[in-house]
Amino acid sequence: MLRCEVCGNPIYGAVNTVQIDGSTLQVCQNCVRLGKPTRQTKEGSKSPPFKSSTPKPVKPEKLLDELELKEDYHKIIKQTREKLGLSQEALGRKINEKPSVIRLLESGKLKPDNMLARKLEHFLKVQLLVPPLEEEL
């Protein structure tokens, strides 16, 4: 799987090529704003820096579409953040989100998209997205 050369996150969908401080990098959609978009011709394009020999899994978009957010996601986020002894501002800095986003998530006023939910799951080591059948049990 191709990873963003700036933040290290997996790149889903189209790969963006930008120029940052004279270097040409392949980045995710979030990091595009950090550089100047460039176009590469087929002859001049570089191969991805990381190639895996394993077969490609089912598209992550498909897998994420089949998952549902837990109803008590806001409680899980708040309780886990407090257990780790982090403020909302500190958590926001750690996952590269604004403190206001963390406040809205914890109050239940903002439902995280799949990408934000995955970031929170990874950092807090909790499960926010579950298969629909598991949630009904």
GIFENMO-V621183 format. One record per backbone hydrogen bond with DSSP energy under -1.0 kcal/mol. NH is the residue of the N-H (numbers start at 1). CO is the residue of the C=O. If there is no record, write none. Layout:
<<NH	CO> <NH	CO>>
This chain:
<<4	9> <5	26> <8	4> <11	2> <16	27> <18	25> <19	36> <20	23> <23	20> <25	18> <27	16> <34	31> <35	32> <36	19> <38	17> <45	41> <63	59> <64	60> <65	61> <66	62> <67	64> <68	130> <70	128> <73	70> <76	72> <77	73> <78	74> <79	75> <80	76> <81	77> <82	78> <83	79> <84	80> <85	82> <86	81> <91	87> <92	88> <93	89> <94	90> <95	91> <97	92> <102	98> <103	99> <104	100> <105	101> <106	102> <107	103> <108	105> <109	104> <110	104> <117	113> <118	114> <119	115> <120	116> <121	117> <122	118> <123	119> <124	120> <125	121> <130	68> <135	131> <136	132>>
